[in-house]
């Protein structure tokens, strides 16, 4: 749906003063903003929404808004701000016993530490995500987060392509190994295996023992539910 149409839907929901309608409209809108790299606009929109939901005492919906805020900061590469919002959201999801919410937050936090090359911490967090044992399904309330995953993969694919053009194995390995975990989290097992096999071969040729150990760790986790 065009961005202008999503904005009309959200503005209409605001005029109706219905938190339910606003929640239904805001996540597709901020996802579209982030698709257009309008991160500050997405953040401003979510920050305006947060006190409205908070005043209603809807903790589960507040956690969703905090997750979306964290995701906007994550795509903006402001990782500490992202982690702060994810931590708040995680506490709320735990309080309302929302296993899907807990799992999705742990997944993106795990990816964040993977992105920082803190392999051990990332693997520990992802083990906790797997323990939620919830049915893996794409939920509309997390559309901006899934959108961020897709956009992250596209960016990394482009970096791998540039590394291939330069015939530089290091510039291929770094984005390729990052992409492995995104495929793992979204459940694309075929692409995960292809990426991981190539990343391991490159790491072996470059004697990158830390990456080889992390690769073995992610293999031992198995597949997400």
C-alpha positions as CSV (number, residue, x, y, z in Angstrom):
1,X,0.0,0.0,0.0
2,X,1.4,3.5,-0.8
3,X,2.8,5.5,2.0
4,X,0.3,8.3,1.5
5,X,-2.6,5.9,1.9
6,X,-1.1,4.4,5.1
7,X,-0.8,7.9,6.5
8,X,-4.5,8.6,5.7
9,X,-5.5,5.4,7.5
10,X,-3.4,6.3,10.6
11,X,-4.7,9.9,10.7
12,X,-8.3,8.6,10.5
13,X,-7.5,6.2,13.4
14,X,-6.1,9.1,15.4
15,X,-9.3,11.2,14.8
16,X,-11.4,8.2,16.0
17,X,-9.3,8.2,19.2
18,X,-9.5,4.4,19.1
19,X,-6.3,2.8,20.5
20,X,-7.2,-0.5,18.8
21,X,-7.5,1.2,15.4
22,X,-4.4,3.2,16.0
23,X,-2.4,0.1,16.8
24,X,-3.7,-1.6,13.7
25,X,-2.6,1.4,11.6
26,X,0.7,2.4,13.1
27,X,2.9,-0.6,12.5
28,X,2.4,-0.8,8.7
29,X,2.9,2.9,8.6
30,X,6.2,2.9,10.5
31,X,7.4,-0.1,8.5
32,X,6.8,1.9,5.3
33,X,8.6,4.9,6.8
34,X,11.6,2.7,7.5
35,X,11.4,1.2,4.1
36,X,11.8,4.7,2.8
37,X,14.6,5.3,5.3
38,X,12.5,7.9,7.1
39,X,13.6,6.6,10.5
40,X,13.2,9.8,12.4
41,X,9.6,10.1,11.1
42,X,8.9,6.6,12.3
43,X,10.4,7.3,15.7
44,X,8.4,10.5,16.1
45,X,5.2,8.7,15.2
46,X,5.8,5.9,17.7
47,X,6.8,8.3,20.5
48,X,3.6,10.2,20.0
49,X,1.6,6.9,20.2
50,X,3.4,5.6,23.3
51,X,1.7,7.7,26.0
52,X,-1.7,7.2,24.5
53,X,-1.3,3.4,24.8
54,X,0.4,3.7,28.2
55,X,-2.5,5.7,29.6
56,X,-4.9,2.9,28.6
57,X,-2.8,0.5,30.7
58,X,-2.4,-2.0,27.8
59,X,1.0,-3.5,28.6
60,X,1.0,-5.9,25.7
61,X,0.4,-3.1,23.2
62,X,2.9,-0.9,24.9
63,X,5.5,-3.6,24.5
64,X,4.7,-3.8,20.8
65,X,5.2,0.0,20.4
66,X,8.5,-0.3,22.3
67,X,9.6,-3.1,20.1
68,X,8.8,-1.0,17.0
69,X,10.7,1.9,18.5
70,X,13.7,-0.3,19.2
71,X,13.5,-1.6,15.6
72,X,13.5,1.9,14.1
73,X,16.7,2.8,16.2
74,X,18.2,-0.6,15.2
75,X,17.8,0.2,11.5
76,X,19.2,3.6,12.2
77,X,22.3,1.8,13.6
78,X,21.7,3.4,17.1
79,X,22.2,0.0,18.7
80,X,22.3,1.1,22.4
81,X,19.0,3.0,22.1
82,X,17.5,0.0,20.3
83,X,18.7,-2.4,23.1
84,X,17.2,-0.1,25.8
85,X,13.8,-0.2,24.1
86,X,14.0,-4.0,23.6
87,X,14.9,-4.4,27.3
88,X,11.7,-2.5,28.3
89,X,9.6,-4.5,25.9
90,X,11.0,-7.8,27.0
91,X,10.1,-7.1,30.7
92,X,6.5,-6.3,29.6
93,X,6.2,-9.4,27.4
94,X,7.5,-11.5,30.3
95,X,4.9,-9.9,32.7
96,X,2.0,-10.7,30.4
97,X,3.5,-14.2,29.5
98,X,3.7,-13.5,25.8
99,X,6.0,-16.2,24.6
100,X,6.0,-15.0,20.9
101,X,6.9,-11.5,22.1
102,X,9.7,-12.8,24.3
103,X,11.1,-14.9,21.5
104,X,11.0,-12.1,18.9
105,X,12.8,-9.7,21.2
106,X,15.4,-12.2,22.2
107,X,15.9,-13.0,18.5
108,X,16.7,-9.4,17.5
109,X,18.8,-8.8,20.6
110,X,20.8,-11.9,19.7
111,X,21.2,-10.6,16.2
112,X,22.4,-7.3,17.6
113,X,25.2,-8.9,19.6
114,X,26.0,-11.1,16.6
115,X,26.3,-7.8,14.6
116,X,28.8,-6.6,17.3
117,X,30.8,-9.8,16.8
118,X,30.0,-10.9,20.4
119,X,29.3,-14.4,19.2
120,X,29.1,-16.1,22.7
121,X,26.5,-13.6,24.1
122,X,24.5,-13.8,20.9
123,X,24.3,-17.6,21.1
124,X,23.4,-17.6,24.7
125,X,20.5,-15.2,24.0
126,X,19.3,-17.2,21.0
127,X,19.2,-20.4,23.2
128,X,16.8,-18.6,25.5
129,X,14.7,-17.6,22.4
130,X,14.4,-21.3,21.4
131,X,13.3,-22.2,24.9
132,X,10.1,-20.3,24.4
133,X,8.7,-23.2,22.4
134,X,6.1,-21.0,20.8
135,X,4.8,-21.7,17.3
136,X,6.8,-19.7,14.8
137,X,4.5,-17.4,12.9
138,X,4.7,-14.0,11.3
139,X,2.5,-11.6,13.3
140,X,1.3,-8.2,11.9
141,X,2.1,-6.5,15.2
142,X,5.8,-7.2,14.4
143,X,5.7,-6.2,10.8
144,X,8.3,-3.4,11.1
145,X,10.7,-5.9,12.7
146,X,10.3,-8.5,10.0
147,X,10.6,-5.7,7.5
148,X,13.9,-4.7,9.1
149,X,15.1,-8.3,8.8
150,X,14.3,-8.4,5.1
151,X,15.9,-5.0,4.5
152,X,19.0,-6.2,6.5
153,X,19.3,-9.2,4.3
154,X,19.1,-7.1,1.2
155,X,21.8,-4.7,2.4
156,X,24.1,-7.6,3.3
157,X,23.5,-9.3,0.0
158,X,24.6,-6.1,-1.7
159,X,27.8,-6.0,0.4
160,X,28.5,-9.6,-0.4
161,X,28.1,-8.8,-4.1
162,X,30.5,-5.9,-3.8
163,X,33.0,-8.1,-2.0
164,X,32.8,-10.6,-4.9
165,X,33.3,-7.9,-7.4
166,X,36.5,-6.8,-5.5
167,X,37.5,-10.5,-5.2
168,X,38.1,-9.8,-1.5
169,X,37.4,-12.8,0.7
170,X,37.3,-10.7,3.9
171,X,34.7,-8.3,2.5
172,X,32.7,-11.3,1.4
173,X,32.9,-13.2,4.7
174,X,31.9,-10.4,7.1
175,X,28.4,-9.6,5.6
176,X,27.9,-13.3,4.6
177,X,28.3,-14.5,8.1
178,X,26.0,-11.7,9.4
179,X,23.4,-12.8,6.9
180,X,23.6,-16.4,8.1
181,X,21.9,-15.5,11.4
182,X,19.2,-13.5,9.8
183,X,18.3,-16.4,7.7
184,X,18.4,-18.7,10.8
185,X,16.0,-16.4,12.7
186,X,13.4,-16.0,9.9
187,X,13.5,-19.8,9.4
188,X,14.9,-19.8,5.8
189,X,16.8,-23.1,6.4
190,X,17.9,-23.5,2.8
191,X,19.6,-20.1,2.5
192,X,21.0,-20.4,6.0
193,X,22.8,-23.6,5.1
194,X,24.1,-22.2,1.8
195,X,25.4,-19.0,3.5
196,X,26.9,-20.9,6.5
197,X,28.7,-23.4,4.3
198,X,30.3,-20.7,2.2
199,X,31.2,-18.6,5.3
200,X,32.8,-21.6,7.0
201,X,34.9,-22.3,3.9
202,X,36.0,-18.7,3.7
203,X,36.8,-18.6,7.5
204,X,38.9,-21.7,7.2
205,X,40.9,-20.3,4.3
206,X,41.4,-17.0,6.3
207,X,42.1,-18.9,9.6
208,X,39.2,-17.0,11.3
209,X,38.9,-19.3,14.3
210,X,36.4,-17.1,16.2
211,X,34.0,-17.3,13.2
212,X,34.5,-21.0,12.9
213,X,33.6,-21.5,16.6
214,X,30.6,-19.2,16.3
215,X,29.5,-21.2,13.2
216,X,29.7,-24.4,15.1
217,X,27.7,-22.8,17.9
218,X,24.8,-21.8,15.6
219,X,24.8,-25.2,14.0
220,X,24.4,-26.8,17.4
221,X,21.4,-24.7,18.2
222,X,19.4,-26.4,15.5
223,X,16.5,-24.7,13.7
224,X,14.1,-22.2,15.3
225,X,10.7,-23.5,16.0
